[in-house]
């Protein structure tokens, strides 16, 4: 990676921070990268895949269950392509795109509401407990569930919004999310290690395991951690994708250079529209799928998205910088305060 005094200083500080998280037992390992429109400028890795069973060191090619980063790397660009073609307007109501919701609570929700977590949908819940294990019954329940709030009134992060958007994308594209994302986004960007699970054996060997599964009596590795996504065949709008720091770096770099001469995979106008606040004075402030990160210098206008397994990505078009921090924090526990502190400091290093 290129080195300048500024990036060398950032690299030293970031690596020390990531090392401290490992020493504190916040995660078994971590991989990070940061860069600008010229490409990766700094990065590093610490720890191992599995301290109990696989001491293989983590690298930029370690495969992670990126959890909710699925929303950004899969759902968001596909909706953007549909939006650019005029097939999915921000103010279109769900019943215009999914006719079976006509006359149902979801009919009053718009695509913009879904993209900004202001749809008033029920928060994360155990889908199996609510609707059973049959995917058809689960979808029927999701599409008919009463709203818990008036659309647009407040921000409430909700995986259901991504599930509904994923169904919309599949219907309009006439393809499964995994196939559409591979053909339209991942392959054109050279994201060869990015895919929905379950992983093939070769990729599984490089995969960082997540939580211990009491039923299977082993750690989840190469299979999506999110149980709701598992019920839906591991291919959903909210979760299910595996990727590497190197692949995510390619994705984020593209967001900065899209429209600068070369063919753009993600429409430049969609990127610009998404990386601005759409929730007015509501908190937390959201763009389209991306959340405004309040922790760095506000002038950086950095947007962020996190994954439940311990992953995170940042991008700032204003500062022309991006960053990736991948961990399998969930390996140890679901207590996220220590990792949140690491993320907070890390973002201030990248966007000073």
C-alpha positions as CSV (number, residue, x, y, z in Angstrom):
1,X,0.0,0.0,0.0
2,X,1.2,3.6,-0.7
3,X,2.6,5.4,2.3
4,X,2.5,9.2,3.0
5,X,3.2,10.8,6.4
6,X,-0.5,11.3,7.0
7,X,-1.5,7.7,6.1
8,X,1.5,6.3,8.0
9,X,0.5,8.1,11.1
10,X,-3.1,6.9,10.7
11,X,-1.9,3.4,10.2
12,X,0.1,3.3,13.3
13,X,-2.7,4.7,15.5
14,X,-5.3,2.5,13.9
15,X,-3.2,-0.7,14.3
16,X,-2.5,0.2,17.9
17,X,-6.2,0.6,18.6
18,X,-7.1,-2.7,16.8
19,X,-4.3,-4.5,18.8
20,X,-5.7,-3.2,22.0
21,X,-9.1,-4.6,21.2
22,X,-7.5,-8.0,20.7
23,X,-5.6,-7.8,23.9
24,X,-8.8,-6.9,25.8
25,X,-10.5,-10.0,24.4
26,X,-13.1,-7.9,22.5
27,X,-12.7,-10.1,19.4
28,X,-10.6,-13.2,18.3
29,X,-9.3,-11.3,15.3
30,X,-9.8,-8.3,13.1
31,X,-9.0,-7.0,9.7
32,X,-9.0,-3.3,8.7
33,X,-8.4,-1.3,5.6
34,X,-8.7,2.4,4.8
35,X,-8.2,4.4,1.6
36,X,-9.3,7.1,-0.7
37,X,-10.1,7.6,-4.4
38,X,-6.6,6.3,-5.3
39,X,-7.3,3.0,-3.6
40,X,-6.2,1.3,-0.3
41,X,-3.7,3.4,1.7
42,X,-3.4,1.6,5.0
43,X,-4.5,-1.6,6.6
44,X,-3.7,-4.5,8.9
45,X,-4.9,-7.7,10.6
46,X,-4.6,-9.2,14.1
47,X,-5.6,-12.4,15.8
48,X,-6.7,-15.7,14.4
49,X,-9.8,-17.3,12.9
50,X,-10.7,-19.4,16.0
51,X,-8.5,-19.3,19.1
52,X,-9.8,-22.7,20.2
53,X,-9.8,-24.7,17.0
54,X,-8.1,-22.9,14.2
55,X,-5.1,-20.6,14.9
56,X,-4.9,-19.5,11.2
57,X,-3.9,-15.8,11.3
58,X,-6.4,-13.4,9.9
59,X,-5.6,-11.6,6.6
60,X,-7.2,-9.2,4.1
61,X,-8.7,-12.3,2.5
62,X,-10.3,-13.7,5.6
63,X,-13.9,-14.4,4.9
64,X,-16.5,-12.9,7.4
65,X,-20.2,-13.2,7.8
66,X,-20.8,-9.5,7.2
67,X,-24.4,-9.7,8.6
68,X,-26.3,-6.4,8.0
69,X,-23.6,-5.1,5.6
70,X,-25.7,-7.3,3.2
71,X,-28.1,-4.4,3.1
72,X,-25.3,-2.1,1.7
73,X,-23.4,-4.5,-0.6
74,X,-26.5,-6.2,-2.1
75,X,-29.8,-4.6,-1.5
76,X,-28.8,-0.9,-1.8
77,X,-27.0,-1.1,-5.2
78,X,-29.8,-3.3,-6.6
79,X,-32.5,-0.9,-5.5
80,X,-30.3,1.9,-6.9
81,X,-30.2,0.3,-10.3
82,X,-34.0,-0.1,-10.3
83,X,-34.4,3.5,-9.2
84,X,-32.2,4.7,-12.0
85,X,-34.3,2.8,-14.5
86,X,-37.5,4.4,-13.1
87,X,-38.8,1.1,-11.9
88,X,-38.6,1.8,-8.1
89,X,-39.3,5.4,-7.1
90,X,-38.5,6.6,-3.6
91,X,-42.1,7.7,-3.0
92,X,-43.7,4.6,-4.5
93,X,-45.9,2.8,-2.0
94,X,-45.3,-0.8,-1.3
95,X,-48.6,-1.9,-2.7
96,X,-47.6,-0.5,-6.1
97,X,-44.7,-2.9,-6.2
98,X,-46.1,-5.8,-4.2
99,X,-49.8,-6.0,-5.1
100,X,-50.6,-8.6,-2.4
101,X,-50.1,-5.8,0.2
102,X,-53.0,-3.7,-1.2
103,X,-55.4,-2.9,1.6
104,X,-52.8,-4.1,4.2
105,X,-50.8,-2.0,6.7
106,X,-47.7,-2.0,4.4
107,X,-49.7,-0.2,1.7
108,X,-49.1,3.1,3.3
109,X,-45.3,2.6,3.5
110,X,-43.0,4.0,0.8
111,X,-39.7,2.8,-0.5
112,X,-38.1,5.9,1.1
113,X,-39.6,4.8,4.5
114,X,-38.1,1.4,4.1
115,X,-34.6,2.7,3.1
116,X,-34.5,5.1,6.1
117,X,-35.9,2.9,8.8
118,X,-38.9,5.2,9.2
119,X,-41.6,2.7,8.0
120,X,-43.0,2.0,11.5
121,X,-42.5,-1.7,11.1
122,X,-42.2,-4.0,14.1
123,X,-38.6,-4.2,15.4
124,X,-36.4,-7.3,15.1
125,X,-38.3,-10.4,16.3
126,X,-38.1,-14.1,16.3
127,X,-39.8,-14.9,13.0
128,X,-40.1,-18.6,13.8
129,X,-41.9,-17.9,17.0
130,X,-44.3,-15.6,15.2
131,X,-44.9,-17.4,11.9
132,X,-43.4,-20.9,12.1
133,X,-40.6,-22.4,10.0
134,X,-42.3,-22.4,6.6
135,X,-41.0,-19.6,4.3
136,X,-44.4,-19.1,2.7
137,X,-46.0,-18.6,6.1
138,X,-43.1,-16.3,7.2
139,X,-43.5,-14.0,4.1
140,X,-47.3,-14.0,4.6
141,X,-46.7,-12.8,8.2
142,X,-44.2,-10.2,7.3
143,X,-46.4,-8.7,4.6
144,X,-49.5,-8.6,6.7
145,X,-48.1,-7.5,10.1
146,X,-49.7,-4.4,11.6
147,X,-47.4,-1.3,11.8
148,X,-46.1,-0.3,15.2
149,X,-45.9,3.4,14.3
150,X,-47.0,6.0,11.8
151,X,-44.6,5.9,8.8
152,X,-42.2,8.8,8.9
153,X,-42.7,9.7,12.5
154,X,-39.5,8.2,13.9
155,X,-36.4,6.3,13.1
156,X,-36.3,2.7,14.3
157,X,-33.7,0.3,12.8
158,X,-35.6,-2.8,11.5
159,X,-34.5,-5.8,9.6
160,X,-38.0,-6.2,8.2
161,X,-37.6,-3.2,6.0
162,X,-34.7,-4.9,4.3
163,X,-36.7,-8.1,3.9
164,X,-39.5,-6.3,2.2
165,X,-37.0,-4.4,0.0
166,X,-35.3,-7.6,-0.9
167,X,-38.6,-9.1,-2.1
168,X,-39.3,-6.0,-4.1
169,X,-35.9,-6.2,-5.8
170,X,-36.4,-9.9,-6.6
171,X,-39.9,-9.2,-8.1
172,X,-38.7,-6.3,-10.3
173,X,-35.5,-7.9,-11.4
174,X,-37.1,-11.3,-12.0
175,X,-34.1,-12.9,-10.3
176,X,-32.9,-14.2,-6.9
177,X,-30.9,-11.7,-4.8
178,X,-27.8,-13.9,-4.9
179,X,-27.8,-14.2,-8.7
180,X,-28.7,-10.5,-9.3
181,X,-26.1,-9.2,-6.9
182,X,-23.4,-11.5,-8.4
183,X,-24.2,-10.5,-12.0
184,X,-24.9,-6.8,-11.6
185,X,-22.6,-5.8,-8.7
186,X,-20.1,-8.2,-7.3
187,X,-18.6,-9.7,-10.5
188,X,-18.3,-6.3,-12.3
189,X,-16.4,-5.0,-9.3
190,X,-14.1,-8.0,-9.0
191,X,-15.6,-9.0,-5.6
192,X,-14.8,-12.6,-6.2
193,X,-15.0,-13.7,-2.5
194,X,-18.4,-12.1,-1.9
195,X,-21.4,-14.4,-1.9
196,X,-24.4,-15.7,0.0
197,X,-23.9,-18.7,2.2
198,X,-23.6,-21.5,2.8
199,X,-20.0,-21.3,1.8
200,X,-18.2,-24.0,-0.3
201,X,-15.5,-25.9,1.5
202,X,-12.6,-23.8,0.2
203,X,-14.1,-20.5,1.3
204,X,-15.2,-22.0,4.6
205,X,-11.6,-22.7,5.5
206,X,-10.9,-19.0,5.4
207,X,-14.1,-18.0,7.2
208,X,-14.1,-16.6,10.7
209,X,-16.6,-18.5,12.9
210,X,-19.3,-16.6,14.8
211,X,-21.5,-17.8,17.7
212,X,-21.7,-21.2,19.3
213,X,-24.8,-23.0,18.2
214,X,-26.1,-25.0,21.1
215,X,-28.3,-27.2,18.8
216,X,-25.5,-28.1,16.4
217,X,-23.0,-28.2,19.3
218,X,-20.4,-26.3,17.2
219,X,-19.6,-22.7,16.1
220,X,-21.4,-21.3,13.1
221,X,-18.9,-21.2,10.3
222,X,-19.7,-20.7,6.7
223,X,-23.4,-20.6,7.4
224,X,-25.2,-17.3,8.1
225,X,-25.4,-16.4,11.8
226,X,-28.7,-14.6,11.4
227,X,-31.4,-17.1,12.2
228,X,-34.2,-15.3,10.3
229,X,-32.1,-15.4,7.1
230,X,-31.5,-19.1,7.7
231,X,-35.2,-19.7,7.8
232,X,-35.5,-17.9,4.4
233,X,-32.9,-20.1,2.7
234,X,-29.9,-18.0,3.8
235,X,-30.6,-15.5,1.0
236,X,-32.4,-12.4,2.3
237,X,-32.2,-8.6,2.0
238,X,-31.1,-8.1,5.6
239,X,-28.3,-10.7,6.0
240,X,-26.6,-13.7,4.6
241,X,-23.7,-12.4,2.6
242,X,-20.0,-13.3,3.3
243,X,-17.1,-11.1,2.1
244,X,-13.6,-10.0,2.8
245,X,-11.9,-6.7,3.6
246,X,-10.3,-6.7,0.2
247,X,-13.6,-7.1,-1.6
248,X,-15.3,-4.5,0.6
249,X,-12.4,-2.1,-0.2
250,X,-13.1,-2.6,-3.9
251,X,-16.8,-1.8,-3.3
252,X,-16.1,1.4,-1.2
253,X,-13.5,2.6,-3.6
254,X,-16.0,2.4,-6.4
255,X,-18.4,4.6,-4.5
256,X,-15.8,7.3,-4.6
257,X,-14.8,7.0,-8.2
258,X,-18.1,6.1,-9.8
259,X,-18.9,8.4,-12.7
260,X,-15.3,9.5,-13.2
261,X,-14.9,8.2,-16.8
262,X,-15.1,4.4,-16.2
263,X,-18.4,2.5,-16.3
264,X,-20.3,2.8,-13.0
265,X,-21.7,-0.3,-11.5
266,X,-23.6,1.6,-8.8
267,X,-25.2,4.7,-10.4
268,X,-23.4,7.9,-9.4
269,X,-26.6,9.8,-8.9
270,X,-27.8,7.1,-6.6
271,X,-24.6,7.2,-4.5
272,X,-24.9,11.0,-4.2
273,X,-28.6,10.8,-3.3
274,X,-28.1,8.1,-0.7
275,X,-25.1,9.7,1.1
276,X,-27.2,12.7,2.4
277,X,-29.6,12.9,5.2
278,X,-33.2,11.9,4.4
279,X,-34.7,11.9,7.9
280,X,-34.8,15.7,8.5
281,X,-34.3,16.4,12.2
282,X,-35.0,12.8,13.4
283,X,-32.3,10.9,15.2
284,X,-30.3,9.0,14.4
285,X,-29.9,10.6,11.0
286,X,-30.1,8.3,8.0
287,X,-29.4,8.5,4.3
288,X,-30.7,5.8,2.1
289,X,-29.6,2.6,3.9
290,X,-26.5,4.4,5.2
291,X,-26.5,6.1,8.6
292,X,-24.7,9.4,9.2
293,X,-21.8,8.8,11.6
294,X,-21.9,11.6,14.2
295,X,-18.6,10.7,15.8
296,X,-15.9,12.0,13.5
297,X,-15.5,15.6,12.5
298,X,-19.0,16.6,11.3
299,X,-17.4,18.3,8.3
300,X,-16.3,14.8,7.1
301,X,-20.0,13.8,6.6
302,X,-19.1,10.2,6.9
303,X,-21.8,7.5,6.5
304,X,-21.5,4.1,8.2
305,X,-23.2,0.8,8.4
306,X,-22.6,-2.0,11.0
307,X,-23.2,-5.7,11.0
308,X,-24.3,-7.6,14.1
309,X,-21.4,-10.1,13.9
310,X,-18.9,-7.3,14.5
311,X,-18.4,-5.7,11.0
312,X,-18.5,-2.1,9.8
313,X,-17.8,0.1,6.8
314,X,-17.5,3.9,6.4
315,X,-17.5,6.2,3.4
316,X,-17.2,10.0,3.0
317,X,-17.5,11.4,-0.5
318,X,-16.9,14.9,0.9
319,X,-13.6,13.8,2.5
320,X,-13.0,11.2,-0.3
321,X,-12.2,8.4,2.1
322,X,-13.5,5.0,3.1
323,X,-12.7,2.4,5.7
324,X,-13.5,-1.2,6.6
325,X,-13.3,-2.9,10.0
326,X,-14.2,-6.6,10.2
327,X,-14.2,-8.7,13.3
328,X,-16.0,-11.8,14.5
329,X,-16.8,-10.1,17.8
330,X,-19.9,-12.3,18.2
331,X,-17.6,-15.2,18.8
332,X,-17.3,-14.1,22.4
333,X,-20.5,-12.4,23.4
334,X,-23.4,-10.1,22.4
335,X,-22.1,-7.3,24.5
336,X,-21.3,-4.6,22.0
337,X,-20.2,-1.6,24.1
338,X,-16.5,-2.4,23.9
339,X,-16.5,-2.8,20.2
340,X,-18.6,0.4,19.8
341,X,-15.8,2.2,21.5
342,X,-13.2,0.8,19.2
343,X,-15.4,1.7,16.2
344,X,-15.9,5.3,17.5
345,X,-12.1,5.9,17.9
346,X,-11.3,4.2,14.6
347,X,-13.7,6.4,12.7
348,X,-12.1,9.6,14.2
349,X,-8.7,8.4,13.0
350,X,-9.9,7.8,9.4
351,X,-12.0,11.0,9.2
352,X,-10.0,13.6,11.3
